[in-house]
Amino acid sequence: MHSIGNFLAYLIEIYSWLLIIYIFMSWVPNARESKFGQILANICEPYLNPFRKIIPPLGMIDISPIVAIFALRFASAGALTLFNMF
């Protein structure tokens, strides 16, 4: 069970980095319109959309991705704790 928790934490870590890359791509003109940007959008947007519905942007700054990454980190810590118990 310990290895399952580590594997889940590793997958969550990779997904967190994909989210960070996707967020930084918004600062580069036309980066999200590239093929790589579209692939990341297909991976990241389904997870980010519920957070965007709950958390409104502050002016032109969208803080929902930050909350989404914190939620992932919390889930990762919970998965490690849960699977290390067994």
N, C-alpha and C positions, 0 to 999 in steps of 0.2 A: 504494500500500500504506500510505502514511503516513496517509491519510485514514481507512482502515479501522481502524487502530489507535486513532486519535482517537475515532472513532465508538464502538468497543467500550469505550474508557475512559469515554466520556460515558454510555453505557448502564449501565455498572457503577456510576458515580457516582450516577445516578438511583436505581438499585436499592439502593445503600447508604443513601440518604436515606429510601427507603421502609421499609427495615428499622429505621432509627432512629425514625421516626415510629411504627411498629408497636410497638417496644419501649416508647416513652414512653406509648403508649396503655394499657399494662398498669397504669400508675400512676393512671389516671383510671377511677373506677367506671363500669362498663357501656359503656365506650368501644369495646371489642372486639366487643360485641354489636350495635353499630349497623351499618347497611348498609356504610358506609365501612370499619369495622373488619373486617367479614366479607370484603370484597373484598381488603383488605390481608392477611388471614389466608390466603386462597387463593393469594396471590402469595408471601408470605414463609414460611409454614410448611413447604412442601416443601424449601426450602433450609435452614431452621433445624433440622429434625428429625434429620438425620444428625449434626449437631454436638451435639444434646441427647442422642443415644444414646451418644456417646463421652465427653462431659464432664458429670460429675454436678454437680448444684447444690451450692453451698456454703451449707448451711443453707437459708435462704429466698431466696438470691440465685442467679440463673441467669446464669453468665458465658459460656455458650455463644454468645449473640448477639454478644458482643464479639469472640470468636474468629472467628466467621463473618464479621464486618465486616473484621477484619484479613486474613482469607483473600481477601475480595473486593478489598481494596486491593492486596494482593500480586499477585493476578491482573491487576489493572488496570496495575500497574507492569510486569509481565511482558509484557502485550499491547503496551504502548507501546514497550518495549525491542525486542521481537521484530519488530514491524512497522516500526520506525524503522531497523532494520538493512538492510531491502530498499529 
